């Protein structure tokens, strides 16, 4: 797995998408506005070259980045979150998503 760091994320995402990569973002709730379909992470097929984009904890992905995503992933809660808590810590979400990805790849 390659980890990218860039001063221009939109530029990298556009370039990778042009090469056939799947750009996948994260969203707290499947009801958040996006042009890309939102699906639970367990249903996502990790069989293509994929860039996983995580937003910050306060505001998520910017509208610009969200518009470049082909798919948005959600992490269904096993139980309701405490009142006032709208999403998981980004490092916790990353761990859950990476575990899901690794589990799916082992099954293929």
PLY file of the C-alpha trace (Angstrom):
ply
format ascii 1.0
element vertex 108
property float x
property float y
property float z
element edge 107
property int vertex1
property int vertex2
end_header
0.00 0.00 0.00
1.30 3.41 -0.94
0.55 6.47 1.19
0.47 9.79 -0.67
1.12 13.27 0.66
0.67 16.19 -1.70
0.12 19.94 -1.65
-2.61 19.48 -4.30
-4.94 16.59 -3.53
-7.43 17.47 -6.31
-4.63 17.36 -8.88
-3.46 13.91 -7.71
-7.01 12.53 -7.62
-7.74 13.76 -11.15
-4.48 12.28 -12.46
-5.07 8.91 -10.77
-8.71 8.79 -11.95
-7.50 9.40 -15.51
-5.28 6.32 -15.10
-8.28 4.22 -14.07
-7.97 4.37 -10.29
-11.13 4.26 -8.23
-11.40 7.35 -6.00
-13.26 6.47 -2.80
-14.15 8.97 -0.10
-15.66 8.61 3.31
-18.83 10.11 4.65
-20.32 10.04 8.13
-23.86 9.30 7.00
-25.18 7.97 3.71
-27.61 10.90 3.67
-24.85 13.53 3.32
-24.98 15.29 -0.05
-22.75 13.78 -2.70
-22.94 12.98 -6.40
-21.29 9.61 -5.71
-23.22 6.67 -4.28
-22.71 5.99 -0.56
-22.42 2.36 0.49
-21.42 0.54 3.69
-17.72 -0.33 3.72
-18.49 -4.07 4.02
-20.25 -3.98 0.61
-17.42 -2.21 -1.20
-15.41 -4.28 -3.68
-11.67 -3.62 -3.21
-10.67 -5.28 -6.48
-9.43 -2.23 -8.38
-6.61 0.19 -7.68
-8.25 2.44 -5.11
-7.42 5.70 -3.41
-9.16 6.04 -0.07
-9.66 9.68 0.96
-10.48 10.49 4.58
-11.83 13.86 5.65
-11.12 15.69 8.86
-13.17 15.06 11.96
-14.90 18.41 12.06
-15.93 18.97 8.46
-15.25 15.77 6.52
-14.23 16.05 2.88
-14.43 19.38 1.09
-17.05 19.76 -1.64
-14.26 19.81 -4.24
-12.77 16.50 -3.06
-16.19 14.92 -2.63
-17.04 15.82 -6.25
-13.99 13.84 -7.44
-14.98 10.65 -5.61
-16.57 7.77 -7.52
-17.92 6.13 -4.37
-18.44 7.20 -0.77
-18.07 4.71 2.09
-19.92 4.70 5.37
-19.12 2.76 8.52
-22.43 1.53 9.89
-22.57 1.92 13.66
-22.97 -1.25 15.65
-25.00 0.84 18.05
-26.09 4.44 18.27
-23.46 7.07 18.98
-23.77 9.17 22.10
-25.84 12.36 21.72
-23.71 15.15 20.26
-21.26 12.76 18.58
-21.79 12.72 14.84
-18.86 10.66 13.60
-15.89 8.52 14.55
-12.40 9.82 15.17
-10.61 9.82 11.79
-7.90 7.43 13.00
-10.56 4.99 14.26
-12.42 5.25 10.94
-9.15 4.65 9.03
-8.45 1.53 11.09
-11.93 0.12 10.49
-11.73 0.82 6.75
-8.24 -0.66 6.39
-9.33 -3.76 8.32
-12.35 -4.11 6.04
-10.14 -3.72 2.96
-7.59 -6.28 4.17
-10.34 -8.76 5.08
-11.94 -8.46 1.64
-8.60 -8.91 -0.15
-7.84 -12.09 1.80
-11.16 -13.61 0.70
-10.49 -12.98 -3.01
0 1
1 2
2 3
3 4
4 5
5 6
6 7
7 8
8 9
9 10
10 11
11 12
12 13
13 14
14 15
15 16
16 17
17 18
18 19
19 20
20 21
21 22
22 23
23 24
24 25
25 26
26 27
27 28
28 29
29 30
30 31
31 32
32 33
33 34
34 35
35 36
36 37
37 38
38 39
39 40
40 41
41 42
42 43
43 44
44 45
45 46
46 47
47 48
48 49
49 50
50 51
51 52
52 53
53 54
54 55
55 56
56 57
57 58
58 59
59 60
60 61
61 62
62 63
63 64
64 65
65 66
66 67
67 68
68 69
69 70
70 71
71 72
72 73
73 74
74 75
75 76
76 77
77 78
78 79
79 80
80 81
81 82
82 83
83 84
84 85
85 86
86 87
87 88
88 89
89 90
90 91
91 92
92 93
93 94
94 95
95 96
96 97
97 98
98 99
99 100
100 101
101 102
102 103
103 104
104 105
105 106
106 107
